[in-house]
Amino acid sequence: MISKFLITRTARLLTGLIFGCCAAIYAQAGVELDRIVAIVNDDIVMLSELEEKVLTIKNQLREQGTSLPPSSILEKQVLDRLILTKLQTQMAANTGIRVDDETLNRTISNIAAENQLTLAQFREILESDNYSYEKFREDIRNEILISRLRQRQVDNRVVVSEREIENFLSSQALQDEFDKEFRLAHILIATPEGISIEKKATAKQTAQKVLKELSAGQDFAQMAATHSDGQQALDGGDLGWRKAGQVPTLFADFVADMQKGDVSELITSPSGYHIIKLTDVRASEQIVVTQTNARHILIRPNELITEDGAKARLQQLKQRIEGGDDFAELAKGNSIDTVSAADGGNLGWVGPGDLVPQFEQIMDTLAPGEISNPFKTQFGFHIVQVLERREHDSTEDVKRAKARNAIRQRKMEEARENWLREMRDEAYVEYRLERP
């Protein structure tokens, strides 16, 4: 029996052969024809697709003031990014992940709103920049697909234990730096799994040459765009602002001894040779929040109680409380929020973001002792009474929450890199970028 792999590979070869023959015929006739520049499993990357993406990246680099790398290098960088995108969208399709038009339209509308534009104005600007609106929609759909795929395949599998948080907080070196944020730039000269000794030696020589040029004053962003195999190469290697705990484990010890503007020595890992630059450092501000101690009564409309009936009942309860009846007893007998009702409707001390926005907005307008009129949230109708307020230093609580988030972000980033590398290593990828 002929294996499925052999059939698939034969189909790929035939596809490339037929397309190549057609290209040769059209070339003889003087007609320029689109062509395949990469085969990615059962999919392809076309030259037109690559050139369109290269043009977009060039415009972005110019806007950022970053010098453009040679065209051949830029094309290879962009092609590698397109290949990874293809692999991820293929996996998303194979695992049943879909993005419906409603979600896509809502996302695009939000992007337009964030730029203070109507959807029509946003579309007009895209098309004036020669960016097809339909192509933009497809790019956004792929971004959502990939985000959902990463969440399912990587992010949701990352677990942070209490012991990890304790170890993180007990580390004096990290604790001293905890309130600092670092902005890093990164260059990676990759050594893929299974690379030969000769190619690995060549990669190291390239990395040493890059480091030497950086020491001589070459621009880091330019060198990253030209030489780096990292995911952020076309962003000048910029890794963005990171807390100490979010700095990749591989770089953490180096960053601790670096000053703003410093470039590291060569850092070796199984994925290749790394160079990092500490482009900036800033201190995080202490967070002091206003907390509110409040209690409420919740009534939800149902088959027996209309919305008007729920509001009228809460208005009656408010009048009884203002007439001297005990709030806690009425909450126990009337509120359907069984958890708080058992404690007289008490919600305890809550800070910004702890409650749904509609509830928080009404609560924040009340003075201590004041009871609201009935109002609606997604849970039903409420009345709320503010008992007292305080300014609370949440440093320790926030620090613990930040520690959990920092560990999670670090573990997710490392897991994502490994996942992408494994996906790339297991895929069938054939380059056909050579210009005729």
Secondary structure, DSSP 4 states (H G I P E B T S, - for coil): ---HHHHHHHHHHHHHHHHHHHHHHHHHTT-----EEEEETTEEEEHHHHHHHHHHHHHHHHHHTPPPPPHHHHHHHHHHHHHHHHHHHHHHHHTT----HHHHHHHHHHHHHHTT--HHHHHHHHHHTT--HHHHHHHHHHHHHHHHHHHHHTGGG----HHHHHHHHH-HHHHHHTTEEEEEEEEEEE--TT--HHHHHHHHHHHHHHHHHHHTT--HHHHHHHH--STTGGGTTEEEEEEGGGS-HHHHHHHHT--TT-B---EEETTEEEEEEEEEEEEPPP-EEEEEEEEEEEE---SS--HHHHHHHHHHHHHHHHTT--HHHHHHHH-S-HHHHTTTTEEEEE-TTSS-HHHHHHHHTPPTT-BPPPEEETTEEEEEEEEEEEEEE-HHHHHHHHHHHHHHHHHHHHHHHHHHHHHHHHS-EEE-----
